[in-house]
Amino acid sequence: MTKENSFIFKTCSYEPENQTLHLKYGYSSGHSFTEIISFPGAKKIFSREEHKALDKLAKALHLAAGISYYKAYCPANIIVENQQLSQQEADFFYKFYLMGLGEFSVENDLDLQAIINFPVTAENAPEPSPLTLPEMTVVPIGGGKDSLVSLEILKSEILKNAGQGRKTDFRPIAINAGPPILEVMESAECPDPILIRRKIDPDLFQLNEQGAYNGHVPITGILSFIMAFAAVLYGYDTVVMSNEQSANEGNMMKNGLAINHQYSKSLEFERDFSHLMHQHILTGFRYFSLLRPLSETGIAALFARNPKYFSSFKSCNRNFHIAEGERKYGWCCDCPKCRFVFLALAPFTGKAEILKIFGRDMLNDHSQIRGFQELLGLKGHKPFECVGEIKECRLLLKSLALMPEWQDDLLIIALAPQIEEAGLSLQALTAQALQKHPDHYLPDDFERMLDEFIGS
């Protein structure tokens, strides 16, 4: 593979009249890239304070989105031409790249700890913009069950407040929304969605075909920076994510690092990102996960209360492949995500309904045994996917083993005896799953919304 000496952050520029942001990168050998992010429906005229905030947000997004291009060669030298970085900013992006490329580094047998090196060129950390944003909440929609639960929580709050004269405003937001996301938005009767488009430079894919490094990037983190930038364009101050407690659990240890496929969905990233925003970029911007106090099992229990989404929601990642031509819509029924969602929902929907959703019984298919063994911690390591914790997968399977309609399934018979932990009745499983974990950053009003929805 070709070696590269330096990765260069060149320029970032927003064109209000075209509602597009151009992020430019390059390598010292001459390779160059331009990523274009489009913000249809965004406002076009800004105050002086808004321009200042946009400049800060664009520069941070420029650094975050660069991870997609940096990973092609991972050179030790990083050059930032359009801004000076303080120690605090360099530390944040070092960690973002190191942890966000954790899975990538395992798959490519790299140790990036001594390679990633953001240059510190400013003595003092920048002061954040004090811009006041309009009181408005956006909910990112990903097409799966989690964001739909958040959506239902906010919808229930609006209905309640309408009768009490209080105002609760929110808009759904999505980046590169394909048919699955648009379909669930239609099912949810979403008001006035914000639909942003991110176009990665196609030259990157050509490099990958020629042997450049490729692999997982912290996509949720990149999208979080895009939504922070968009806060000024569309007028909102709060981004409500739908990441759960389970996202905090890593997959494996490598070179002394805990590798977590879901790093940019973790509480650790949420904390670091919010700190960077409040201390150095934009004080009035709020970012937190409404579902953080819950496990994946708890979210599945809440989602199962809304059968109207059963035919439209999709979690299988083949629906969201970065290359549109590679996308396959529906459930592939042969990946860790499909296996986990099947396992998580099965107790709460009942067998007939879950078979209707997936079109097959994955727990009665012996070819799936290795995949379920990995989910259950019986072989290999936790899959590199957005799946629940090993302990909750074990509890789910053991609980299914207590339910007559599942007891004859091949994988229940084969795997349940290998798990020492006891299963629970559906009532006890639901009660335990809906107990809140204390580690979260929910503002009081949103924690109240979650509590009321759990108890409804």
CORCOR-V133028 format. One record per pair of residues at least 4 apart in sequence whose ideal C-beta (glycine too) atoms are under 8 Angstrom apart, sorted by the first residue. I is the first residue (numbers start at 1). J is the second residue. If there is no record, write none. Layout:
# CORCOR-V133028
I,J  I,J
This chain:
# CORCOR-V133028
1,73  1,211  1,212  1,213  2,29  2,73  2,211  2,212  3,73  3,75  4,27  4,28  4,29  4,31  4,72  4,73  4,75  5,27  5,28  5,29  5,75  5,77  6,27  6,28  6,75  6,77  6,78  6,79  7,25  7,26  7,27  7,28  7,66  7,69  7,70  7,73  7,75  7,77  7,78  7,79  8,25  8,26  8,27  8,28  8,78  8,79  8,80  8,81  9,25  9,62  9,63  9,66  9,78  9,79  9,80  9,81  9,82  9,83  10,24  10,25  10,26  10,32  10,81  10,82  11,22  11,24  11,81  11,82  12,21  12,22  12,23  12,24  12,58  12,59  12,61  12,62  12,82  13,21  13,22  13,58  14,20  14,21  14,22  14,54  14,58  15,19  15,20  15,21  15,22  16,42  16,43  16,44  16,45  16,46  17,44  19,38  19,39  19,40  19,41  19,42  19,44  19,233  20,36  20,37  20,38  20,39  21,36  21,37  21,39  21,58  21,61  21,229  22,34  22,35  22,36  23,34  23,35  23,36  23,37  23,61  23,62  23,65  23,66  24,32  24,33  24,34  25,32  25,33  25,34  25,35  25,66  25,69  25,70  26,30  26,31  26,32  26,33  27,31  27,32  27,72  27,73  27,75  28,75  28,77  31,203  31,207  32,203  33,69  33,201  33,203  33,204  34,201  35,65  35,68  35,69  35,198  35,199  35,200  35,201  36,198  36,199  37,196  37,197  37,198  37,199  37,226  38,196  38,197  38,198  38,199  39,196  39,230  39,233  39,234  40,195  40,196  40,197  41,194  41,234  42,230  42,233  42,234  43,233  43,234  43,235  46,50  46,51  46,54  46,232  47,51  48,52  49,53  49,129  49,130  49,131  50,54  50,131  50,232  51,55  52,56  52,129  52,131  53,57  53,129  53,131  53,232  53,281  53,282  54,58  54,229  54,232  54,233  55,59  56,60  56,126  56,128  56,129  56,280  56,281  56,282  57,61  57,225  57,228  57,229  57,231  57,232  57,281  57,282  58,62  58,229  59,63  59,82  59,83  60,64  60,225  60,228  60,276  60,281  61,65  61,225  61,226  61,228  61,229  62,66  62,82  63,80  63,89  63,93  63,118  64,93  64,96  64,221  64,222  64,225  65,222  65,225  65,226  66,70  67,71  67,96  67,97  67,100  67,101  67,217  67,218  67,222  68,200  68,204  68,217  68,222  69,201  69,204  70,74  70,75  70,78  70,97  71,101  71,104  71,213  71,214  71,215  71,217  72,204  72,207  72,208  72,212  72,213  72,214  73,212  73,213  74,101  74,110  74,112  74,115  74,116  74,213  75,115  76,114  76,115  76,117  77,117  78,116  78,117  78,118  78,119  79,119  80,84  80,85  80,118  80,119  80,121  84,121  84,122  85,89  85,90  85,93  85,118  85,119  85,120  85,121  85,122  86,90  86,120  86,122  86,123  86,124  86,125  86,126  86,280  87,91  87,120  87,125  88,92  88,125  88,276  88,279  88,280  89,93  89,118  89,122  89,125  89,126  89,276  89,280  90,94  90,118  90,119  90,120  91,95  92,96  92,272  92,276  93,97  93,118  94,98  94,116  94,117  94,118  95,99  95,272  96,100  96,218  96,221  96,264  96,269  96,272  97,101  97,112  97,116  97,118  98,102  98,112  98,113  98,116  98,257  99,218  99,257  99,260  99,263  99,269  100,217  100,218  100,221  100,263  100,264  101,105  101,112  101,215  101,216  101,217  101,218  102,106  102,254  102,257  102,258  102,259  102,260  102,261  102,263  103,107  103,215  103,216  103,251  103,259  103,261  103,384  104,108  104,110  104,213  104,215  104,216  104,217  105,109  105,110  105,111  105,112  105,254  105,255  105,259  106,252  106,254  106,259  107,215  107,216  107,384  108,213  108,215  110,115  110,213  111,115  111,255  112,116  113,255  113,256  113,257  122,126  125,279  125,280  126,280  126,281  127,280  128,277  128,278  128,279  128,280  128,281  128,282  128,283  129,281  129,282  129,283  130,283  130,284  131,232  131,282  131,283  131,284  132,284  133,231  133,232  133,235  133,236  133,237  133,282  133,284  133,285  134,235  134,236  134,237  135,169  135,237  135,238  136,169  136,170  136,171  136,234  136,235  136,236  136,237  136,238  137,154  137,168  137,169  137,170  137,171  137,236  137,237  137,238  137,239  137,240  138,170  138,171  138,172  138,173  138,194  138,227  138,234  138,236  138,238  138,239  138,240  139,147  139,150  139,151  139,154  139,170  139,171  139,172  139,173  139,240  139,242  140,147  140,172  140,173  140,174  140,175  140,223  140,227  140,239  140,240  140,241  140,242  141,147  141,148  141,151  141,172  141,173  141,174  141,177  141,181  141,184  141,185  141,188  141,190  141,193  142,146  142,147  142,174  142,181  142,242  142,320  143,147  143,178  143,180  143,181  143,183  143,184  143,313  143,314  143,315  143,319  143,320  144,148  144,313  144,314  144,315  144,341  145,149  145,299  145,300  145,303  145,309  145,313  145,315  145,341  145,345  146,150  146,242  146,243  146,244  146,291  146,299  146,303  147,151  147,242  148,152  148,184  148,188  148,303  148,306  148,309  148,313  149,153  149,242  149,291  149,299  149,302  149,303  149,306  150,154  150,240  150,241  150,242  150,290  150,291  151,155  151,172  151,188  151,190  152,156  152,188  152,302  152,306  152,453  153,157  153,290  153,449  153,450  153,453  154,158  154,168  154,170  154,240  154,449  155,159  155,188  156,160  156,449  156,452  156,453  156,456  157,161  157,168  157,449  157,452  158,162  158,168  158,170  159,163  160,164  160,452  161,165  161,166  161,167  161,168  170,191  170,240  171,190  171,191  171,192  171,193  171,194  171,234  171,236  172,185  172,188  172,190  172,191  172,193  172,194  173,193  173,194  173,195  173,196  173,227  173,230  173,239  174,181  174,185  174,193  174,194  174,195  174,196  175,196  175,197  175,198  175,223  175,226  175,227  176,196  176,197  176,198  177,181  177,182  177,185  177,193  177,195  178,182  178,319  178,320  178,324  178,327  178,329  179,183  179,329  180,184  180,312  180,313  180,314  180,319  180,320  180,329  181,185  182,186  183,187  183,312  184,188  184,309  184,312  184,313  184,314  185,190  185,193  186,190  186,312  187,308  187,309  187,312  188,309  194,230  194,234  196,226  196,230  198,226  200,204  200,205  200,322  202,206  203,207  204,208  205,209  205,323  206,210  207,212  208,212  208,214  216,261  216,384  217,222  218,222  218,263  218,264  218,269  219,223  219,264  220,224  220,241  220,243  220,262  220,264  220,265  220,269  221,225  221,263  221,264  221,269  221,273  222,226  222,264  223,227  224,228  224,239  224,241  224,264  224,273  224,287  225,229  226,230  227,231  227,239  228,239  228,277  228,281  228,282  228,285  228,287  229,233  230,234  231,235  231,236  231,237  231,239  231,282  231,285  237,284  237,285  237,286  238,285  238,286  238,287  239,285  239,286  239,287  239,288  240,288  240,289  240,290  240,446  241,265  241,270  241,287  241,288  241,289  241,290  241,291  242,289  242,290  242,291  242,299  243,247  243,262  243,265  243,266  243,270  243,289  243,291  243,292  244,289  244,291  244,292  244,294  244,295  244,296  244,298  244,299  245,267  245,292  245,293  245,294  245,295  245,437  245,439  245,440  246,295  246,296  246,387  246,388  246,389  246,392  247,260  247,262  247,265  247,266  247,267  247,386  248,260  248,262  248,266  248,267  248,268  248,439  249,260  249,382  249,389  249,390  250,258  250,259  250,260  250,382  251,259  251,260  251,261  251,381  251,382  251,383  251,384  252,258  252,259  252,381  252,382  253,257  253,258  253,259  254,259  260,266  261,383  261,384  261,385  261,386  262,266  262,386  263,268  263,269  264,269  265,269  265,289  265,386  266,270  267,271  267,289  267,292  267,439  267,440  267,441  268,272  269,273  270,274  270,287  270,288  270,289  270,292  270,441  271,275  271,441  272,276  273,277  273,287  274,278  274,286  274,287  274,288  274,441  275,279  276,280  276,281  277,281  277,282  277,283  277,285  277,287  278,282  278,283  278,285  281,285  286,443  288,292  288,440  288,441  288,442  288,443  288,446  289,440  289,441  289,442  290,442  290,446  290,449  290,450  291,299  291,450  292,437  292,439  292,440  292,441  292,442  293,436  293,437  293,438  293,439  293,440  293,442  293,447  293,450  294,298  294,299  294,302  294,433  294,434  294,436  294,437  294,450  295,299  295,388  295,389  295,392  295,433  295,437  296,300  296,340  296,344  296,387  296,388  296,389  296,392  297,301  297,344  297,388  297,392  297,395  297,396  297,429  297,433  298,302  298,433  298,434  298,435  299,303  300,304  300,341  300,344  300,345  300,348  300,433  301,305  301,348  301,429  301,430  301,433  301,434  302,434  302,453  302,454  303,309  303,313  303,345  303,348  304,345  304,348  304,349  307,349  307,353  309,313  310,349  310,353  310,356  310,357  311,357  314,319  314,329  314,330  314,331  315,337  315,338  315,341  316,330  316,331  316,332  316,335  316,337  316,338  316,341  317,321  317,335  317,337  317,385  318,326  318,327  318,328  318,329  318,332  318,335  319,327  319,328  319,329  319,330  320,327  321,326  321,327  321,328  322,326  323,327  328,332  331,338  331,357  331,358  331,359  332,338  333,338  333,342  333,358  333,359  333,360  333,362  334,338  334,368  334,371  335,339  335,371  335,385  336,340  336,371  336,374  336,375  336,383  336,384  336,385  336,387  337,341  337,385  337,386  337,387  338,342  338,358  338,362  339,343  339,362  339,368  339,371  339,372  339,375  339,387  340,344  340,375  340,385  340,387  340,388  340,393  341,345  342,346  342,354  342,358  342,362  342,363  343,363  343,372  343,375  343,393  343,396  343,397  343,400  344,388  344,396  345,349  345,354  345,357  346,351  346,354  346,363  346,396  346,400  346,406  347,396  347,399  347,400  347,403  347,426  347,429  348,426  348,430  349,353  349,354  349,357  350,354  350,405  351,355  351,361  351,405  351,406  352,356  353,357  354,358  355,359  355,360  355,361  358,362  360,365  361,365  361,409  362,368  362,411  363,368  363,372  363,400  363,406  363,409  363,410  363,411  363,412  364,409  364,410  364,411  365,410  365,411  366,410  366,411  366,414  368,372  368,411  369,373  369,411  369,414  369,415  370,374  370,379  371,375  371,383  372,376  372,397  372,411  372,415  373,378  373,379  373,380  373,415  374,378  374,379  374,380  374,381  374,382  374,383  375,382  375,383  375,387  375,388  375,390  375,393  376,390  376,393  376,394  376,397  376,415  376,418  376,419  377,382  377,390  377,393  377,394  378,415  378,418  378,419  382,387  382,390  383,387  387,393  388,392  388,393  388,396  389,393  390,394  391,395  391,421  392,396  393,397  394,398  394,419  394,421  395,399  395,421  395,423  395,424  395,429  396,400  396,429  397,401  397,412  397,415  397,416  397,419  397,423  398,402  398,416  398,419  398,421  398,422  398,423  398,424  399,403  399,423  399,424  399,425  399,426  399,429  400,406  400,409  400,412  400,416  400,423  401,406  401,407  401,412  401,416  401,423  402,423  402,424  402,425  403,407  403,426  406,412  407,412  407,413  408,412  408,413  409,413  410,414  411,415  412,416  414,418  415,419  416,423  423,429  424,428  424,429  424,432  425,429  426,430  427,431  428,432  429,433  430,434  431,435  434,454  436,440  436,450  436,451  436,454  440,447  442,446  442,447  442,450  443,447  444,448  445,449  446,450  447,451  448,452  449,453  450,454  451,455  452,456
